Amino acid sequence: MIELSICIELHRLDKADAVKLIERVLHQAHVDVKAQREAIEDLVDAVNGHARTLALLAPNIQQHGVAQTHADMAKLMAQMERDFPGQREQSLFASVELSLLRLSPESREKVRVLGVFHGVANLAVFGLMMSWDKSLAEYLAKELLETGLAKLFPYNHLRLHPALCPYLYVQLSADERQDLENRWQTTMRSFVAVLERQQSEDIQLAATLDPT
């Protein structure tokens, strides 16, 4: 028997559904949503109901409220229009930037290395790639999880927010890209070699950590 899985990619939500999404976030923070209905609708309109953007804004909404999140997004959207004129990803990039601003200064600098990754990362890989102490890689991962920029899977495998790597990549200079890409390729060759050895020992581990 073949088991099929269906993945539906959400882009723009119906306005009513987007409003409900934000209301649910506010309920979790024990905030009265009735008094903020207009502000919620304004935020939904500002990001054009983009599902991934709204989901990524959840921690900011809980911590700073709808109005402040909207104001911060408005500033960042203006910046994104200057940096990425006419691109449809502006609201998503703005929400990524807003989340990055919640990182500590140390993590904000270190997270740049993920610009050359492809949506997934393993703690051991980017720690080894940058010759970091294990605790440094773990601290960065912890902050990424707290801001919603990553999700943790078994074996310290991180699924990164889809817009994170592309956004970080454009922030890198040509020299930084070249250096980090060389480091990434060298480290990934070693990582893949480990996976190949693991295939005969632990198929589940190898499948979970497969970078493709």
TIKEDREN-318435 format. One line per 4 residues: number of its first residue (from 1); for each residue y, z, x of N, C-alpha, C. Coordinates in steps of 0.2 Angstrom, whole numbers. Layout:
BEGIN
NUM	Y/Z/X/Y/Z/X/Y/Z/X; ...
This chain:
BEGIN
1	-6/0/4/0/0/0/6/0/4; 11/-5/3/17/-5/7/22/-1/4; 26/3/7/31/7/4/38/4/6; 42/2/1/48/-1/2/54/4/2
5	59/4/6/65/8/5/71/3/4; 75/5/0/81/1/-2/87/5/1; 91/2/4/97/5/7/103/1/4; 108/5/0/113/2/-3/120/4/1
9	123/-1/4/129/1/8/135/1/3; 138/7/3/144/8/-2/151/7/2; 155/3/-1/161/1/2/167/4/-2; 169/1/-7/174/4/-12/171/7/-18
13	173/13/-19/171/17/-25/175/15/-31; 172/15/-37/176/15/-43/181/22/-42; 187/21/-45/192/26/-44/189/33/-47; 186/32/-53/184/39/-56/178/42/-52
17	174/38/-48/169/41/-44/172/44/-38; 177/40/-35/180/43/-29/184/49/-30; 187/50/-36/190/56/-38/185/62/-39; 179/60/-42/174/65/-43/172/68/-36
21	171/63/-31/169/65/-24/174/70/-21; 180/69/-22/185/73/-19/185/80/-23; 184/80/-29/184/86/-33/178/90/-31; 172/87/-30/166/91/-28/167/94/-21
25	171/91/-17/173/94/-10/177/100/-11; 182/99/-16/187/105/-17/183/111/-20; 178/109/-25/174/114/-28/171/118/-23; 168/115/-18/164/118/-13/169/123/-9
29	175/122/-8/180/126/-5/183/131/-10; 181/131/-16/183/136/-21/191/134/-23; 193/128/-23/199/126/-25/200/123/-32; 205/125/-35/206/123/-42/208/116/-42
33	204/111/-45/206/104/-44/211/102/-49; 211/105/-55/216/103/-60/223/102/-58; 225/106/-54/232/106/-52/233/101/-47; 228/98/-44/229/93/-39/226/86/-41
37	225/85/-47/223/78/-49/227/73/-47; 234/73/-48/238/68/-46/238/66/-38; 237/72/-34/237/71/-27/230/68/-25; 225/70/-29/218/67/-27/218/59/-29
41	221/57/-34/222/50/-36/226/46/-31; 231/50/-28/235/46/-23/232/45/-17; 228/50/-15/224/50/-9/218/44/-10; 215/44/-15/210/38/-17/214/32/-16
45	219/31/-19/223/25/-19/225/23/-11; 227/28/-8/229/27/-1/224/24/4; 217/26/2/212/23/6/208/18/3; 211/16/-3/208/10/-7/201/12/-9
49	199/18/-10/193/20/-13/187/19/-8; 188/19/-1/183/17/3/178/23/4; 172/22/3/167/27/2/166/31/9; 165/28/14/165/31/21/171/35/23
53	177/32/22/183/35/23/183/42/20; 182/42/13/182/48/9/177/53/11; 171/51/13/166/56/15/168/59/22; 171/55/26/173/58/33/179/62/32
57	183/61/27/189/66/26/187/73/23; 181/73/20/179/80/17/181/86/21; 179/86/27/181/93/31/189/94/31; 193/89/32/200/89/32/202/92/26
61	200/89/20/202/91/13/200/98/12; 194/100/14/193/107/13/197/112/17; 199/110/23/203/114/28/210/114/27; 213/108/25/220/107/25/223/105/18
65	218/104/13/220/102/6/221/95/6; 222/92/-1/223/85/-2/230/83/0; 235/86/-1/242/84/0/243/83/8; 240/88/12/241/87/19/237/82/22
69	231/81/19/226/76/22/230/69/20; 232/68/14/236/62/12/242/61/17; 246/66/19/251/65/23/249/63/30; 244/66/32/241/65/39/239/57/39
73	235/56/34/232/49/34/238/44/33; 243/45/30/248/40/29/251/39/36; 252/44/40/255/43/47/250/39/51; 244/40/51/239/37/55/238/30/52
77	238/29/46/238/22/43/243/17/46; 249/20/46/255/16/49/253/15/56; 250/19/60/248/18/67/243/13/67; 238/13/63/233/8/63/235/1/61
81	240/1/57/243/-6/56/247/-9/62; 249/-4/66/252/-7/72/247/-9/77; 242/-5/77/237/-6/82/232/-11/80; 230/-12/74/225/-16/71/228/-20/65
85	233/-24/66/237/-27/60/232/-32/56; 232/-30/50/228/-35/45/221/-33/45; 218/-28/49/211/-27/49/209/-23/43; 203/-24/40/201/-20/34/199/-13/36
89	197/-12/42/195/-6/44/200/0/45; 206/-2/44/212/3/45/211/10/43; 209/10/36/208/17/33/202/20/37; 197/17/38/191/20/41/193/22/48
93	197/18/52/199/20/59/203/26/59; 208/26/54/212/32/53/209/38/51; 203/38/47/200/44/46/196/46/52; 193/42/56/190/43/62/195/47/67
97	201/44/67/206/47/72/208/54/69; 208/55/63/210/62/60/204/67/62; 198/64/61/193/69/63/193/70/71; 194/65/75/194/66/82/200/71/84
101	205/72/80/211/76/81/208/84/80; 203/85/77/200/91/76/196/94/81; 194/89/86/190/91/92/195/95/97; 191/99/101/195/103/106/197/98/111
105	203/99/115/205/94/120/200/92/125; 195/97/127/190/95/131/185/90/128; 183/91/122/179/86/119/182/80/117; 189/80/115/192/74/114/192/69/120
109	193/72/126/192/68/132/185/65/133; 180/70/132/173/68/134/171/63/129; 173/63/122/170/59/117/171/51/119; 176/50/123/177/43/124/171/39/127
113	167/43/130/161/39/133/157/36/128; 157/39/122/153/36/117/155/29/114; 161/27/117/163/20/115/159/14/117; 154/16/122/150/10/124/143/11/121
117	142/16/117/136/17/113/135/13/107; 130/12/104/129/8/98/127/11/92; 130/17/90/129/20/84/124/26/84; 120/26/90/116/32/91/116/35/98
121	115/41/99/115/44/105/110/50/106; 108/51/112/104/57/113/107/62/118; 107/68/116/110/73/121/109/72/128; 102/71/129/100/70/136/103/64/139
125	104/58/135/106/52/138/114/53/140; 118/55/136/125/55/138/127/60/143; 123/66/142/123/71/148/122/68/154; 116/65/155/114/62/161/118/57/164
129	120/53/159/125/47/160/131/49/164; 134/55/162/140/57/165/139/63/170; 133/65/171/131/70/176/134/77/173; 134/78/167/137/84/164/131/89/164
133	134/95/164/130/101/163/127/101/155; 121/103/154/118/103/147/123/106/142; 126/111/144/130/115/139/136/111/137; 139/106/141/144/102/140/142/97/135
137	137/94/135/134/89/131/133/92/124; 130/98/124/128/102/118/135/104/114; 140/106/118/146/108/115/150/102/111; 150/96/115/152/90/112/149/88/105
141	142/88/106/138/87/100/139/92/94; 140/98/96/142/103/90/148/101/87; 153/99/91/160/98/87/159/91/83; 155/86/86/155/80/82/151/81/75
145	146/86/75/143/88/69/147/91/64; 152/96/67/156/100/63/161/95/60; 163/90/63/169/86/60/166/80/56; 159/79/55/156/74/52/156/67/55
149	157/67/62/157/61/66/150/60/68; 145/64/67/138/63/69/134/67/64; 127/65/64/122/69/60/116/70/65; 113/76/65/108/78/70/101/76/67
153	97/72/71/90/71/69/86/74/74; 79/74/73/75/78/78/75/75/85; 74/80/89/74/79/97/81/78/99; 86/81/96/93/81/99/95/73/99
157	93/70/93/95/63/92/101/63/88; 107/60/90/113/60/85/114/53/82; 115/53/76/117/47/72/124/47/72; 128/43/75/135/43/75/138/39/69
161	144/42/67/148/38/62/149/31/64; 147/26/59/147/19/61/154/16/64; 160/20/62/166/17/65/168/21/71; 164/26/73/166/30/79/166/26/86
165	160/23/87/159/19/93/164/13/94; 165/9/89/170/3/89/177/6/90; 179/11/87/185/14/87/187/16/95; 182/20/97/183/23/104/183/17/109
169	179/12/108/178/6/112/185/3/114; 189/2/108/195/-1/109/200/3/113; 199/9/113/204/14/117/203/14/124; 197/11/126/195/11/134/199/5/137
173	201/6/143/203/1/147/198/-3/150; 199/-9/152/194/-14/155/190/-10/160; 193/-7/165/190/-4/170/185/2/168; 188/6/163/183/11/160/177/8/156
177	178/3/153/173/0/149/167/-3/154; 170/-6/159/165/-8/164/161/-3/167; 164/3/169/161/8/172/156/12/168; 158/13/161/154/16/157/148/12/155
181	149/5/154/144/1/152/139/1/158; 141/1/164/136/1/169/132/7/169; 135/13/168/132/19/168/127/20/162; 129/17/156/125/17/150/119/13/151
185	120/7/154/114/2/155/109/6/160; 111/9/166/107/12/170/103/18/167; 107/22/163/103/28/160/99/25/155; 100/20/151/96/18/145/90/15/148
189	90/12/154/84/9/157/79/15/158; 81/20/161/77/26/162/75/29/156; 79/29/151/77/32/144/72/28/141; 72/21/141/67/17/138/61/18/142
193	61/18/148/55/19/152/51/26/150; 55/31/148/52/37/146/49/36/139; 52/32/135/49/31/128/43/27/129; 43/22/133/37/18/134/31/22/136
197	32/27/140/27/32/142/25/36/136; 30/38/132/28/43/127/25/39/121; 25/32/121/21/29/115/14/31/115; 11/32/121/4/33/121/2/41/120
201	8/45/120/7/52/120/10/55/113; 15/52/111/19/55/105/22/49/102; 19/46/97/22/40/94/28/42/90; 27/48/87/33/50/82/39/51/86
205	39/54/92/44/55/97/47/49/99; 43/44/101/46/38/103/49/34/98; 46/34/92/50/30/86/56/33/84; 57/40/84/63/43/83/68/42/88
209	67/42/94/72/41/99/73/34/101; 70/29/98/71/22/99/78/20/98; 82/18/103/89/16/103/90/10/99; 85/6/97/86/0/92/86/2/85
